[in-house]
Amino acid sequence: MNENEWLAERFEQHRPRLRAVAYRMLGSPAEAEDAVQDAWLRLRRSDAGEIDNLGGWLTTVVARECLHALRTRRRRREAPFDTHLPDLVVVPDGDLDPEQEALLADSVGLALLVVLDRLTPAERLAFVLHDMFELPFDDIAGIVGRTPAATRQLASRARRRVSGAEIPEADPDLTRQRKVVNAFYAAARSGGFDALVQILDPDVVLCTDFGAGRPPTVVRGAATVAGQAQAPRGGQLRPALVNGMIGAVITQDGQPFSVMAFTVAGDRIVRIDVLRDPGRVRRLAAAVLDQPGW
């Protein structure tokens, strides 16, 4: 094995963690992959023999890349995720590979990504690196250009905002999630309004993102959401995992129509996120369209 092959092998051992860090920072699988790739290119240009802690060095490089990307995003005033859904990780149900499992470990649900996007870039980095990946504040301080005490305050402010958002704690058991969601689909197909209401939490939230040019809609309450839970004519449901949660790709007359993700807690659906942006739906649906429909 030559030196380049040895270095590439060592880098691949760290790639899942690096992508997980970057995805939590950026909320975009594509941007996360770009940040990780930049770290690889920088590693190739460096003297690897002088790096004592390769994992820490790579995490620092990826974090700096993410911080730069977040600051650039804010300067460009791109639409925040509380206006539109973040980029999703959509795979066939039951088909997560080890790297995707690492990417979505600890329930990186859509609601959490939405809240993280409301933080300042420095707050987000401090919270993600310390609270999610247990990096010490002394290490994080050098990345954000603050003292350790100031960095601790960044994480504390972020923690309060995340806690104040009251993000529902999803049931980690996919089998239980699947049972509830299947009951929802069955009731929606049969038009069973009362059955739908029983499956939905009284304070359920339905968010639909139609893409640029049209504002998203937010509907609250079991009765209101149940009244809108109708399968599109000619529609077919294809099982999927969306950011690690039970969901589906819906096709209409054979064409991708929407992506749905469900948050299940206490054997009831507490949140439904629906993506209706045609371009994004087509791109995300490709991963599951060869799977059998429901």
N, C-alpha and C positions, 0 to 999 in steps of 0.2 A: 504494500500500500504506500503510494507516494504521499507527500506532505499535503497536497491539495485534497486528496481523497480522505486523509485522516481528519483534516479540518472540516470538510463537508459532513463527515459522519458525526463529529462532535456537535456541529451546529444543528443537525437534524434531531439530535437528542433533546435540544432545547426548543425546537420550533413550536410544539404544541403549547407550551407555557407562554412563549412570546406572542403567539397569535391570540391566546386568551387575554393577555394583558392588553394588547392593542385593540381587540374587539370591545372590551369594556371601556377603553378610552375613547374610541371613535364611533362605536355603534354601527360599523360597516365592515362586513367581511372583506370586501375588495380593498378598502383603505387599510385595514389591518394587515392584509397580505403585503401591500406595498411597503408598509413600515417595517415588516419583518424582512422583506427582501432588501431594503436599504441597509438594514443591520448586517445582513450577509455580505453585501458589497463592501461595507466599511470594514468588516472583519477581514476580508481578503486583502484589503490594502494595509492592514495593520500587522504588527509583529506579534503573532499569536503567542509566541513563546514568552513574551513579557507580560501576558495577562494572567494574573494569579487566580482570579475567580471569573471564569468565562461566563457562567450564568448571570452573575451580577453585572458584568460588563455589558452583555447583550441586552439585559433588561433596561439598563440605563440608556443605551443607544436607542432602543425602541421607544422608551418613554419620552426621550427628547424629540424624536420624530413625531410622536403623537401630539406632544405639546405644541410643536410648531404647526401641525395640521389644524389643531383646534383653534389656535390664535388666528391663523389665516382664514378659517371658516367664519369666525366672528367678524373679522374685518370686512369680509365679503357679504356679511349679513345674510348668510344662507338660512333658509327656513328652519327653525328649530323643530325638534321632534315632537314638541307639544302641539305643533301645527300639522305635521305629517309624520307618519310612522317611520322609524329607522329602517335601515336595510335589514332584511330578515334572513335567517338561516333556515331553509326549507329542504327537508329530505324525506324520503319515503318513511312511513311509520315503521319503527323497529329497525332502521337501517343506519344508525349512527356509527361511524367508525371511531377508533380511539381518539383521533385528533379532533373530530367534531364533539366528542364527549368532553374533552378538555376545554374546548371553546365555550361550551354551554354549561359547564359544571357550576354548581351553586345557584342554579335557576336564574340565569341572566334573562329574565322575562322582559317583555316589551315595556311594561309599566316602569320597571327600574331604569331601563335605558332612556325613557322619556324624562324621568327625574334627573338622571345624570346629565342630560343635555342642558338642563337649566342652570347647572353650576358653571362657575368661571373655569377656564382651562386649568388654572393652578389648583383650584379646589377639587376638580375632578381627578387630576393626577394624584394629589395627596390622598384622597379618599380611596381611589382604586388601588394604588400601590401599598398603602398601609392597611386599610381595613379588609381588602380582598386578598392581598398577596403578602401581607405581613412584613413588608420592608420597613426597616427602622427609619425614623424621621431624619436622622443624621444623613442617610443616603439620599433620601428624597429632597432634602434641603438643597443639595448641590444641583439638582436637576431644575428646580423652580427658581433658584437664585434667591432663596430666603434663608433666614436663620432656622435652626431646628425648632425653636420655640414658635416662630411665625408659621412654620410649616405645620406644626401641631394644631395651631389655630385654624389653618385652612381646612384640615381634615375634620376638625370639630364642627366648623360651620357647615361643611358638606354633610356631615353625619346628622346634624339637626334638621337639615332640609330633607334629607332622605327619610328620616323618621317621621317628620311632620307630614309627608305625603301619604302616609298610611297605605303603603303598597300592600295589596292582599298577599298573604303567604299561601302560595299554591300548594296543593297536595303533591308531594314528590312521587307518589305511586302512579305510574303511567297506566297501570291496569284499572285503577279506580277512576282516573281521569277519563279513560276511554269508555268505561261503562256509563258515566254521566253524559258524555258527549254523544254516544250512540243513542241514548234515550232521548236526547234533545233532537237529534236528526229524525228519529222515528216519529216523535210527536209533531215535528214540523211537516213531515211528509203526509201525515194523516190529518193534519189540520186540527189537532187536539189542543185547543187554547188552554184549557185548565191543566192539562198535563205539562205543557210548556211552562206555565207559571210555577208549577211545583218544582220544576228542575232549576229554575232561575232563582238566584238570591233576590230578596225584595229590593235591594239597592243595586242590582246589576247595571253595568254600564256597557253600552254598545257604541264603539267608535268605528267610523267608516272613513277611510282615506281614499279620495277619488283622484289624487294627483294634483299636479300644478294646474292653476287656472280655476280650480273649484275648491272652496273651503271644505274641510272635513265636517262630518256631522257627529254629534254626540247625543245619544238617547239614554235616558236613565229610568229605572223602575221596571219591575218584572212584567207588569201588564202591558206597558208601552212596548218593551222589547219583544214580548211574545206576539204582539199584534203585527210586528214587522218581520217575524221569523217565517218567511215563506221561501221555499226553494224556487229558483228561477225555472220557468217553463223550458223543458228540454234539458234540464241541468243534470249533472252527474257528479257525485262526490268521490274524490279519490283521497284515501287516508294519507296523512302527512304529519310529521313533527315540525312545528314552527317555533324556532328558538327553544327547542326542548319540550314544548307543550303539545298536547294533542290538538290537531287542527285538520285542515283539509284544503285541497285545491279543488275548486268548483269549475267545471266546464259547462258551457252552454252551446248546444248543437255542435259538440266536439271541439270547441275553441275555449281556451282559458278565459275564465270570467272573473274569478276572485280568489283570494287566499284568506282563510279564516284561522284565527288562533283563539283558543279558549283558556281562560284561567279558572281552574276548578278548586274550590276550597270548601271543606265541610260537606262534600257530596252535592254541592250546588255550583252552578256557573256564576261567577262573580264579575267576569269581564269577558267581552267578546271584541276582538280586534279584527277588522275586515279591511283588506287592501283591494281597492278597485282600480288602481292606476293601471291602465291597459299595458303600457310598456313594461313596467316592473312585474306585473302579474305574468306576462308571457315569459320573461326571463326566469323568474323563480319557479314557474310551473314545470319547466323542462325537466326538473329532477324527478318528478313523480308521474308524469303523464304516461309512462309505460307500465304503471301499476294498475291492477284491476280496480274497477269502480265499485262503489257500495250500492 
